[in-house]
Structures are given as C-alpha cells and as structure tokens.
Amino acid sequence: MPWCDPCEKNWTPTSVGPDGTCPDCGEALEGTPGVEHQPIVHKTPWHFWVGVAVAGAYLAWRAVQGALLLF
Ligand SMILES: [Zn+2]
C-alpha cells in the first residue's frame, strides 16, 4: 500500500499518479508499484479460468440431472 509521510495517508495503488507520486502533495510514495517494485499487472490467473470451467461443467451437469428428473 503506497504510504505518504507528509499527508500521513495510505493511497490505493490506482489513486496515485502514474509516476508513483502522492495526488495531494506530489511526494514520491513508499511502496509504490513502478518505483521500487514491478508494476502490478491486473491479469486474470489461469487457475481462475480452471475454476470457472469446473464450476460451469458442474452446473451444466446439475442442469442435465435436473432435466432428467422431469421425465
Ligand atoms: Zn501526500
């Protein structure tokens, strides 16, 4: 979490400037992505889609079972 000493405030990584400075006072923030660390890439991990696929397959199977109960 980017922390600004002069403002004594925590900023979310998305609310700081693109150069990693405080939006209030322009101070370079500690722990800011892109300054000391790699920028946070908001990328969906592959295992999320595995979970989505498994959940979708399960729900499809339950739908088939529910349809079979009607007959
Ligand atoms: Zn500040």
PDB file of the backbone (N, CA, C, O) and the ligand in Angstrom, with CONECT records:
HET     ZN  A 101       1
ATOM      1  N   MET A   1       0.864  -1.199   0.000  1.00  0.00           N
ATOM      2  CA  MET A   1       0.000   0.000   0.000  1.00  0.00           C
ATOM      3  C   MET A   1       0.895   1.243   0.000  1.00  0.00           C
ATOM      4  O   MET A   1       1.714   1.402   0.906  1.00  0.00           O
ATOM      5  N   PRO A   2       0.759   2.121  -0.988  1.00  0.00           N
ATOM      6  CA  PRO A   2       1.583   3.351  -1.003  1.00  0.00           C
ATOM      7  C   PRO A   2       1.244   4.247   0.185  1.00  0.00           C
ATOM      8  O   PRO A   2       0.079   4.550   0.442  1.00  0.00           O
ATOM      9  N   TRP A   3       2.277   4.661   0.898  1.00  0.00           N
ATOM     10  CA  TRP A   3       2.098   5.479   2.096  1.00  0.00           C
ATOM     11  C   TRP A   3       2.743   6.837   1.871  1.00  0.00           C
ATOM     12  O   TRP A   3       3.886   6.911   1.420  1.00  0.00           O
ATOM     13  N   CYS A   4       2.023   7.915   2.179  1.00  0.00           N
ATOM     14  CA  CYS A   4       2.566   9.265   2.059  1.00  0.00           C
ATOM     15  C   CYS A   4       2.861   9.801   3.460  1.00  0.00           C
ATOM     16  O   CYS A   4       1.949   9.930   4.276  1.00  0.00           O
ATOM     17  N   ASP A   5       4.141  10.118   3.747  1.00  0.00           N
ATOM     18  CA  ASP A   5       4.529  10.635   5.060  1.00  0.00           C
ATOM     19  C   ASP A   5       3.957  12.032   5.333  1.00  0.00           C
ATOM     20  O   ASP A   5       3.355  12.225   6.388  1.00  0.00           O
ATOM     21  N   PRO A   6       4.118  13.027   4.423  1.00  0.00           N
ATOM     22  CA  PRO A   6       3.584  14.367   4.720  1.00  0.00           C
ATOM     23  C   PRO A   6       2.080  14.367   4.956  1.00  0.00           C
ATOM     24  O   PRO A   6       1.594  15.087   5.829  1.00  0.00           O
ATOM     25  N   CYS A   7       1.336  13.572   4.191  1.00  0.00           N
ATOM     26  CA  CYS A   7      -0.125  13.551   4.335  1.00  0.00           C
ATOM     27  C   CYS A   7      -0.566  12.561   5.401  1.00  0.00           C
ATOM     28  O   CYS A   7      -1.715  12.594   5.842  1.00  0.00           O
ATOM     29  N   GLU A   8       0.363  11.654   5.831  1.00  0.00           N
ATOM     30  CA  GLU A   8       0.036  10.570   6.750  1.00  0.00           C
ATOM     31  C   GLU A   8      -1.197   9.830   6.264  1.00  0.00           C
ATOM     32  O   GLU A   8      -2.187   9.690   6.981  1.00  0.00           O
ATOM     33  N   LYS A   9      -1.111   9.367   5.045  1.00  0.00           N
ATOM     34  CA  LYS A   9      -2.274   8.762   4.419  1.00  0.00           C
ATOM     35  C   LYS A   9      -1.826   7.603   3.532  1.00  0.00           C
ATOM     36  O   LYS A   9      -0.785   7.657   2.877  1.00  0.00           O
ATOM     37  N   ASN A  10      -2.642   6.565   3.534  1.00  0.00           N
ATOM     38  CA  ASN A  10      -2.426   5.450   2.631  1.00  0.00           C
ATOM     39  C   ASN A  10      -3.208   5.685   1.346  1.00  0.00           C
ATOM     40  O   ASN A  10      -4.369   6.091   1.376  1.00  0.00           O
ATOM     41  N   TRP A  11      -2.565   5.428   0.235  1.00  0.00           N
ATOM     42  CA  TRP A  11      -3.245   5.556  -1.048  1.00  0.00           C
ATOM     43  C   TRP A  11      -3.393   4.180  -1.673  1.00  0.00           C
ATOM     44  O   TRP A  11      -2.552   3.302  -1.484  1.00  0.00           O
ATOM     45  N   THR A  12      -4.457   4.008  -2.408  1.00  0.00           N
ATOM     46  CA  THR A  12      -4.577   2.766  -3.173  1.00  0.00           C
ATOM     47  C   THR A  12      -3.647   2.873  -4.371  1.00  0.00           C
ATOM     48  O   THR A  12      -3.392   3.976  -4.856  1.00  0.00           O
ATOM     49  N   PRO A  13      -3.131   1.739  -4.860  1.00  0.00           N
ATOM     50  CA  PRO A  13      -2.200   1.802  -5.998  1.00  0.00           C
ATOM     51  C   PRO A  13      -2.800   2.479  -7.222  1.00  0.00           C
ATOM     52  O   PRO A  13      -2.068   3.014  -8.054  1.00  0.00           O
ATOM     53  N   THR A  14      -4.136   2.462  -7.340  1.00  0.00           N
ATOM     54  CA  THR A  14      -4.758   3.065  -8.521  1.00  0.00           C
ATOM     55  C   THR A  14      -4.961   4.559  -8.364  1.00  0.00           C
ATOM     56  O   THR A  14      -5.179   5.254  -9.357  1.00  0.00           O
ATOM     57  N   SER A  15      -4.891   5.091  -7.096  1.00  0.00           N
ATOM     58  CA  SER A  15      -5.169   6.510  -6.899  1.00  0.00           C
ATOM     59  C   SER A  15      -3.908   7.358  -6.965  1.00  0.00           C
ATOM     60  O   SER A  15      -3.996   8.581  -7.072  1.00  0.00           O
ATOM     61  N   VAL A  16      -2.734   6.731  -6.901  1.00  0.00           N
ATOM     62  CA  VAL A  16      -1.501   7.519  -7.014  1.00  0.00           C
ATOM     63  C   VAL A  16      -1.260   7.872  -8.481  1.00  0.00           C
ATOM     64  O   VAL A  16      -1.841   7.268  -9.383  1.00  0.00           O
ATOM     65  N   GLY A  17      -0.399   8.855  -8.700  1.00  0.00           N
ATOM     66  CA  GLY A  17      -0.099   9.264 -10.063  1.00  0.00           C
ATOM     67  C   GLY A  17       0.612   8.168 -10.819  1.00  0.00           C
ATOM     68  O   GLY A  17       1.118   7.222 -10.215  1.00  0.00           O
ATOM     69  N   PRO A  18       0.656   8.283 -12.134  1.00  0.00           N
ATOM     70  CA  PRO A  18       1.340   7.254 -12.937  1.00  0.00           C
ATOM     71  C   PRO A  18       2.831   7.172 -12.644  1.00  0.00           C
ATOM     72  O   PRO A  18       3.448   6.134 -12.882  1.00  0.00           O
ATOM     73  N   ASP A  19       3.427   8.257 -12.129  1.00  0.00           N
ATOM     74  CA  ASP A  19       4.848   8.227 -11.770  1.00  0.00           C
ATOM     75  C   ASP A  19       5.044   7.851 -10.305  1.00  0.00           C
ATOM     76  O   ASP A  19       6.162   7.940  -9.797  1.00  0.00           O
ATOM     77  N   GLY A  20       3.973   7.428  -9.608  1.00  0.00           N
ATOM     78  CA  GLY A  20       4.094   6.976  -8.236  1.00  0.00           C
ATOM     79  C   GLY A  20       4.198   8.099  -7.228  1.00  0.00           C
ATOM     80  O   GLY A  20       4.867   7.942  -6.206  1.00  0.00           O
ATOM     81  N   THR A  21       3.553   9.235  -7.485  1.00  0.00           N
ATOM     82  CA  THR A  21       3.592  10.343  -6.543  1.00  0.00           C
ATOM     83  C   THR A  21       2.221  10.546  -5.916  1.00  0.00           C
ATOM     84  O   THR A  21       1.194  10.138  -6.459  1.00  0.00           O
ATOM     85  N   CYS A  22       2.241  11.210  -4.721  1.00  0.00           N
ATOM     86  CA  CYS A  22       1.010  11.474  -3.993  1.00  0.00           C
ATOM     87  C   CYS A  22       0.119  12.430  -4.797  1.00  0.00           C
ATOM     88  O   CYS A  22       0.608  13.443  -5.295  1.00  0.00           O
ATOM     89  N   PRO A  23      -1.172  12.128  -4.930  1.00  0.00           N
ATOM     90  CA  PRO A  23      -2.064  13.048  -5.652  1.00  0.00           C
ATOM     91  C   PRO A  23      -2.306  14.358  -4.907  1.00  0.00           C
ATOM     92  O   PRO A  23      -2.722  15.341  -5.520  1.00  0.00           O
ATOM     93  N   ASP A  24      -2.052  14.392  -3.578  1.00  0.00           N
ATOM     94  CA  ASP A  24      -2.262  15.615  -2.808  1.00  0.00           C
ATOM     95  C   ASP A  24      -1.034  16.521  -2.837  1.00  0.00           C
ATOM     96  O   ASP A  24      -1.140  17.696  -3.189  1.00  0.00           O
ATOM     97  N   CYS A  25       0.151  15.975  -2.463  1.00  0.00           N
ATOM     98  CA  CYS A  25       1.326  16.829  -2.291  1.00  0.00           C
ATOM     99  C   CYS A  25       2.421  16.546  -3.320  1.00  0.00           C
ATOM    100  O   CYS A  25       3.393  17.297  -3.390  1.00  0.00           O
ATOM    101  N   GLY A  26       2.290  15.484  -4.118  1.00  0.00           N
ATOM    102  CA  GLY A  26       3.277  15.213  -5.154  1.00  0.00           C
ATOM    103  C   GLY A  26       4.516  14.517  -4.655  1.00  0.00           C
ATOM    104  O   GLY A  26       5.476  14.333  -5.404  1.00  0.00           O
ATOM    105  N   GLU A  27       4.505  14.122  -3.372  1.00  0.00           N
ATOM    106  CA  GLU A  27       5.646  13.403  -2.800  1.00  0.00           C
ATOM    107  C   GLU A  27       5.744  12.010  -3.394  1.00  0.00           C
ATOM    108  O   GLU A  27       4.729  11.355  -3.632  1.00  0.00           O
ATOM    109  N   ALA A  28       6.987  11.551  -3.635  1.00  0.00           N
ATOM    110  CA  ALA A  28       7.172  10.171  -4.089  1.00  0.00           C
ATOM    111  C   ALA A  28       6.780   9.236  -2.955  1.00  0.00           C
ATOM    112  O   ALA A  28       7.265   9.391  -1.834  1.00  0.00           O
ATOM    113  N   LEU A  29       5.931   8.292  -3.219  1.00  0.00           N
ATOM    114  CA  LEU A  29       5.371   7.445  -2.173  1.00  0.00           C
ATOM    115  C   LEU A  29       6.196   6.191  -1.986  1.00  0.00           C
ATOM    116  O   LEU A  29       6.817   5.684  -2.921  1.00  0.00           O
ATOM    117  N   GLU A  30       6.190   5.684  -0.713  1.00  0.00           N
ATOM    118  CA  GLU A  30       6.866   4.433  -0.412  1.00  0.00           C
ATOM    119  C   GLU A  30       5.982   3.271  -0.830  1.00  0.00           C
ATOM    120  O   GLU A  30       4.755   3.332  -0.747  1.00  0.00           O
ATOM    121  N   GLY A  31       6.624   2.233  -1.273  1.00  0.00           N
ATOM    122  CA  GLY A  31       5.897   1.018  -1.631  1.00  0.00           C
ATOM    123  C   GLY A  31       4.986   1.203  -2.825  1.00  0.00           C
ATOM    124  O   GLY A  31       3.957   0.537  -2.944  1.00  0.00           O
ATOM    125  N   THR A  32       5.366   2.108  -3.705  1.00  0.00           N
ATOM    126  CA  THR A  32       4.526   2.372  -4.866  1.00  0.00           C
ATOM    127  C   THR A  32       4.924   1.460  -6.019  1.00  0.00           C
ATOM    128  O   THR A  32       6.102   1.358  -6.360  1.00  0.00           O
ATOM    129  N   PRO A  33       3.947   0.804  -6.612  1.00  0.00           N
ATOM    130  CA  PRO A  33       4.283  -0.007  -7.783  1.00  0.00           C
ATOM    131  C   PRO A  33       4.876   0.856  -8.886  1.00  0.00           C
ATOM    132  O   PRO A  33       4.370   1.946  -9.155  1.00  0.00           O
ATOM    133  N   GLY A  34       5.910   0.399  -9.510  1.00  0.00           N
ATOM    134  CA  GLY A  34       6.533   1.131 -10.605  1.00  0.00           C
ATOM    135  C   GLY A  34       7.715   1.960 -10.159  1.00  0.00           C
ATOM    136  O   GLY A  34       8.490   2.416 -11.000  1.00  0.00           O
ATOM    137  N   VAL A  35       7.884   2.177  -8.827  1.00  0.00           N
ATOM    138  CA  VAL A  35       9.039   2.916  -8.334  1.00  0.00           C
ATOM    139  C   VAL A  35      10.133   1.939  -7.903  1.00  0.00           C
ATOM    140  O   VAL A  35      11.190   1.867  -8.529  1.00  0.00           O
ATOM    141  N   GLU A  36       9.865   1.172  -6.805  1.00  0.00           N
ATOM    142  CA  GLU A  36      10.851   0.161  -6.407  1.00  0.00           C
ATOM    143  C   GLU A  36      10.455  -1.215  -6.885  1.00  0.00           C
ATOM    144  O   GLU A  36      11.299  -2.094  -7.060  1.00  0.00           O
ATOM    145  N   HIS A  37       9.155  -1.396  -7.098  1.00  0.00           N
ATOM    146  CA  HIS A  37       8.650  -2.719  -7.413  1.00  0.00           C
ATOM    147  C   HIS A  37       8.165  -2.763  -8.864  1.00  0.00           C
ATOM    148  O   HIS A  37       8.030  -1.748  -9.546  1.00  0.00           O
ATOM    149  N   GLN A  38       7.918  -3.970  -9.279  1.00  0.00           N
ATOM    150  CA  GLN A  38       7.302  -4.145 -10.598  1.00  0.00           C
ATOM    151  C   GLN A  38       5.873  -3.616 -10.538  1.00  0.00           C
ATOM    152  O   GLN A  38       5.206  -3.755  -9.512  1.00  0.00           O
ATOM    153  N   PRO A  39       5.400  -3.019 -11.612  1.00  0.00           N
ATOM    154  CA  PRO A  39       4.011  -2.583 -11.621  1.00  0.00           C
ATOM    155  C   PRO A  39       3.073  -3.775 -11.469  1.00  0.00           C
ATOM    156  O   PRO A  39       3.330  -4.865 -11.979  1.00  0.00           O
ATOM    157  N   ILE A  40       1.980  -3.532 -10.752  1.00  0.00           N
ATOM    158  CA  ILE A  40       1.001  -4.604 -10.573  1.00  0.00           C
ATOM    159  C   ILE A  40       0.227  -4.762 -11.881  1.00  0.00           C
ATOM    160  O   ILE A  40      -0.428  -3.834 -12.357  1.00  0.00           O
ATOM    161  N   VAL A  41       0.321  -5.946 -12.438  1.00  0.00           N
ATOM    162  CA  VAL A  41      -0.410  -6.229 -13.671  1.00  0.00           C
ATOM    163  C   VAL A  41      -1.701  -6.934 -13.291  1.00  0.00           C
ATOM    164  O   VAL A  41      -1.683  -8.020 -12.711  1.00  0.00           O
ATOM    165  N   HIS A  42      -2.801  -6.317 -13.618  1.00  0.00           N
ATOM    166  CA  HIS A  42      -4.094  -6.916 -13.301  1.00  0.00           C
ATOM    167  C   HIS A  42      -4.453  -7.900 -14.399  1.00  0.00           C
ATOM    168  O   HIS A  42      -5.155  -7.582 -15.359  1.00  0.00           O
ATOM    169  N   LYS A  43      -3.943  -9.107 -14.215  1.00  0.00           N
ATOM    170  CA  LYS A  43      -4.160 -10.153 -15.211  1.00  0.00           C
ATOM    171  C   LYS A  43      -4.852 -11.303 -14.518  1.00  0.00           C
ATOM    172  O   LYS A  43      -4.475 -11.678 -13.407  1.00  0.00           O
ATOM    173  N   THR A  44      -5.835 -11.856 -15.141  1.00  0.00           N
ATOM    174  CA  THR A  44      -6.550 -12.973 -14.547  1.00  0.00           C
ATOM    175  C   THR A  44      -5.654 -14.212 -14.558  1.00  0.00           C
ATOM    176  O   THR A  44      -5.178 -14.621 -15.617  1.00  0.00           O
ATOM    177  N   PRO A  45      -5.420 -14.817 -13.378  1.00  0.00           N
ATOM    178  CA  PRO A  45      -4.576 -16.015 -13.348  1.00  0.00           C
ATOM    179  C   PRO A  45      -5.269 -17.178 -14.024  1.00  0.00           C
ATOM    180  O   PRO A  45      -6.497 -17.261 -14.060  1.00  0.00           O
ATOM    181  N   TRP A  46      -4.442 -18.088 -14.567  1.00  0.00           N
ATOM    182  CA  TRP A  46      -5.006 -19.199 -15.339  1.00  0.00           C
ATOM    183  C   TRP A  46      -5.855 -20.098 -14.469  1.00  0.00           C
ATOM    184  O   TRP A  46      -6.832 -20.669 -14.952  1.00  0.00           O
ATOM    185  N   HIS A  47      -5.505 -20.247 -13.168  1.00  0.00           N
ATOM    186  CA  HIS A  47      -6.277 -21.174 -12.346  1.00  0.00           C
ATOM    187  C   HIS A  47      -7.678 -20.644 -12.063  1.00  0.00           C
ATOM    188  O   HIS A  47      -8.578 -21.408 -11.715  1.00  0.00           O
ATOM    189  N   PHE A  48      -7.863 -19.311 -12.216  1.00  0.00           N
ATOM    190  CA  PHE A  48      -9.217 -18.783 -12.091  1.00  0.00           C
ATOM    191  C   PHE A  48     -10.111 -19.354 -13.180  1.00  0.00           C
ATOM    192  O   PHE A  48     -11.244 -19.756 -12.919  1.00  0.00           O
ATOM    193  N   TRP A  49      -9.598 -19.387 -14.390  1.00  0.00           N
ATOM    194  CA  TRP A  49     -10.400 -19.904 -15.505  1.00  0.00           C
ATOM    195  C   TRP A  49     -10.608 -21.401 -15.388  1.00  0.00           C
ATOM    196  O   TRP A  49     -11.621 -21.926 -15.849  1.00  0.00           O
ATOM    197  N   VAL A  50      -9.635 -22.111 -14.761  1.00  0.00           N
ATOM    198  CA  VAL A  50      -9.856 -23.547 -14.491  1.00  0.00           C
ATOM    199  C   VAL A  50     -11.044 -23.699 -13.547  1.00  0.00           C
ATOM    200  O   VAL A  50     -11.908 -24.551 -13.755  1.00  0.00           O
ATOM    201  N   GLY A  51     -11.080 -22.864 -12.504  1.00  0.00           N
ATOM    202  CA  GLY A  51     -12.192 -22.910 -11.571  1.00  0.00           C
ATOM    203  C   GLY A  51     -13.511 -22.581 -12.240  1.00  0.00           C
ATOM    204  O   GLY A  51     -14.526 -23.224 -11.973  1.00  0.00           O
ATOM    205  N   VAL A  52     -13.498 -21.577 -13.113  1.00  0.00           N
ATOM    206  CA  VAL A  52     -14.713 -21.203 -13.844  1.00  0.00           C
ATOM    207  C   VAL A  52     -15.175 -22.366 -14.715  1.00  0.00           C
ATOM    208  O   VAL A  52     -16.366 -22.669 -14.785  1.00  0.00           O
ATOM    209  N   ALA A  53     -14.209 -23.018 -15.384  1.00  0.00           N
ATOM    210  CA  ALA A  53     -14.560 -24.139 -16.261  1.00  0.00           C
ATOM    211  C   ALA A  53     -15.137 -25.294 -15.454  1.00  0.00           C
ATOM    212  O   ALA A  53     -16.119 -25.911 -15.864  1.00  0.00           O
ATOM    213  N   VAL A  54     -14.517 -25.593 -14.283  1.00  0.00           N
ATOM    214  CA  VAL A  54     -15.013 -26.688 -13.448  1.00  0.00           C
ATOM    215  C   VAL A  54     -16.410 -26.359 -12.928  1.00  0.00           C
ATOM    216  O   VAL A  54     -17.307 -27.202 -12.958  1.00  0.00           O
ATOM    217  N   ALA A  55     -16.590 -25.112 -12.447  1.00  0.00           N
ATOM    218  CA  ALA A  55     -17.899 -24.710 -11.938  1.00  0.00           C
ATOM    219  C   ALA A  55     -18.949 -24.753 -13.049  1.00  0.00           C
ATOM    220  O   ALA A  55     -20.080 -25.180 -12.817  1.00  0.00           O
ATOM    221  N   GLY A  56     -18.583 -24.320 -14.238  1.00  0.00           N
ATOM    222  CA  GLY A  56     -19.505 -24.355 -15.373  1.00  0.00           C
ATOM    223  C   GLY A  56     -19.873 -25.777 -15.744  1.00  0.00           C
ATOM    224  O   GLY A  56     -21.034 -26.068 -16.033  1.00  0.00           O
ATOM    225  N   ALA A  57     -18.871 -26.681 -15.737  1.00  0.00           N
ATOM    226  CA  ALA A  57     -19.145 -28.082 -16.061  1.00  0.00           C
ATOM    227  C   ALA A  57     -20.059 -28.703 -15.013  1.00  0.00           C
ATOM    228  O   ALA A  57     -20.969 -29.464 -15.342  1.00  0.00           O
ATOM    229  N   TYR A  58     -19.805 -28.364 -13.725  1.00  0.00           N
ATOM    230  CA  TYR A  58     -20.644 -28.903 -12.650  1.00  0.00           C
ATOM    231  C   TYR A  58     -22.086 -28.419 -12.803  1.00  0.00           C
ATOM    232  O   TYR A  58     -23.028 -29.207 -12.708  1.00  0.00           O
ATOM    233  N   LEU A  59     -22.250 -27.102 -13.045  1.00  0.00           N
ATOM    234  CA  LEU A  59     -23.597 -26.555 -13.194  1.00  0.00           C
ATOM    235  C   LEU A  59     -24.294 -27.149 -14.411  1.00  0.00           C
ATOM    236  O   LEU A  59     -25.495 -27.415 -14.369  1.00  0.00           O
ATOM    237  N   ALA A  60     -23.547 -27.361 -15.499  1.00  0.00           N
ATOM    238  CA  ALA A  60     -24.141 -27.984 -16.683  1.00  0.00           C
ATOM    239  C   ALA A  60     -24.598 -29.395 -16.359  1.00  0.00           C
ATOM    240  O   ALA A  60     -25.676 -29.819 -16.774  1.00  0.00           O
ATOM    241  N   TRP A  61     -23.767 -30.123 -15.610  1.00  0.00           N
ATOM    242  CA  TRP A  61     -24.138 -31.486 -15.215  1.00  0.00           C
ATOM    243  C   TRP A  61     -25.377 -31.481 -14.323  1.00  0.00           C
ATOM    244  O   TRP A  61     -26.269 -32.310 -14.495  1.00  0.00           O
ATOM    245  N   ARG A  62     -25.435 -30.538 -13.357  1.00  0.00           N
ATOM    246  CA  ARG A  62     -26.618 -30.430 -12.498  1.00  0.00           C
ATOM    247  C   ARG A  62     -27.855 -30.079 -13.319  1.00  0.00           C
ATOM    248  O   ARG A  62     -28.954 -30.549 -13.022  1.00  0.00           O
ATOM    249  N   ALA A  63     -27.676 -29.256 -14.348  1.00  0.00           N
ATOM    250  CA  ALA A  63     -28.806 -28.906 -15.202  1.00  0.00           C
ATOM    251  C   ALA A  63     -29.300 -30.140 -15.953  1.00  0.00           C
ATOM    252  O   ALA A  63     -30.505 -30.342 -16.107  1.00  0.00           O
ATOM    253  N   VAL A  64     -28.359 -30.963 -16.420  1.00  0.00           N
ATOM    254  CA  VAL A  64     -28.742 -32.210 -17.101  1.00  0.00           C
ATOM    255  C   VAL A  64     -29.495 -33.105 -16.144  1.00  0.00           C
ATOM    256  O   VAL A  64     -30.522 -33.678 -16.506  1.00  0.00           O
ATOM    257  N   GLN A  65     -28.986 -33.235 -14.902  1.00  0.00           N
ATOM    258  CA  GLN A  65     -29.653 -34.061 -13.902  1.00  0.00           C
ATOM    259  C   GLN A  65     -31.059 -33.546 -13.616  1.00  0.00           C
ATOM    260  O   GLN A  65     -32.007 -34.324 -13.515  1.00  0.00           O
ATOM    261  N   GLY A  66     -31.186 -32.214 -13.486  1.00  0.00           N
ATOM    262  CA  GLY A  66     -32.487 -31.621 -13.224  1.00  0.00           C
ATOM    263  C   GLY A  66     -33.453 -31.869 -14.372  1.00  0.00           C
ATOM    264  O   GLY A  66     -34.638 -32.123 -14.153  1.00  0.00           O
ATOM    265  N   ALA A  67     -32.942 -31.794 -15.598  1.00  0.00           N
ATOM    266  CA  ALA A  67     -33.783 -32.036 -16.763  1.00  0.00           C
ATOM    267  C   ALA A  67     -34.221 -33.494 -16.798  1.00  0.00           C
ATOM    268  O   ALA A  67     -35.351 -33.798 -17.181  1.00  0.00           O
ATOM    269  N   LEU A  68     -33.319 -34.403 -16.394  1.00  0.00           N
ATOM    270  CA  LEU A  68     -33.655 -35.828 -16.414  1.00  0.00           C
ATOM    271  C   LEU A  68     -34.732 -36.154 -15.378  1.00  0.00           C
ATOM    272  O   LEU A  68     -35.510 -37.087 -15.571  1.00  0.00           O
ATOM    273  N   LEU A  69     -34.784 -35.381 -14.265  1.00  0.00           N
ATOM    274  CA  LEU A  69     -35.781 -35.624 -13.240  1.00  0.00           C
ATOM    275  C   LEU A  69     -37.198 -35.348 -13.748  1.00  0.00           C
ATOM    276  O   LEU A  69     -38.178 -35.859 -13.205  1.00  0.00           O
ATOM    277  N   LEU A  70     -37.285 -34.530 -14.798  1.00  0.00           N
ATOM    278  CA  LEU A  70     -38.606 -34.164 -15.296  1.00  0.00           C
ATOM    279  C   LEU A  70     -39.258 -35.320 -16.053  1.00  0.00           C
ATOM    280  O   LEU A  70     -40.470 -35.318 -16.271  1.00  0.00           O
ATOM    281  N   PHE A  71     -38.452 -36.307 -16.453  1.00  0.00           N
ATOM    282  CA  PHE A  71     -39.023 -37.386 -17.261  1.00  0.00           C
ATOM    283  C   PHE A  71     -39.209 -38.673 -16.434  1.00  0.00           C
ATOM    284  O   PHE A  71     -39.680 -39.682 -16.959  1.00  0.00           O
TER     285      PHE A  71
HETATM  286 ZN    ZN A 101       0.975  13.414   0.158  1.00  0.00          ZN2+
END
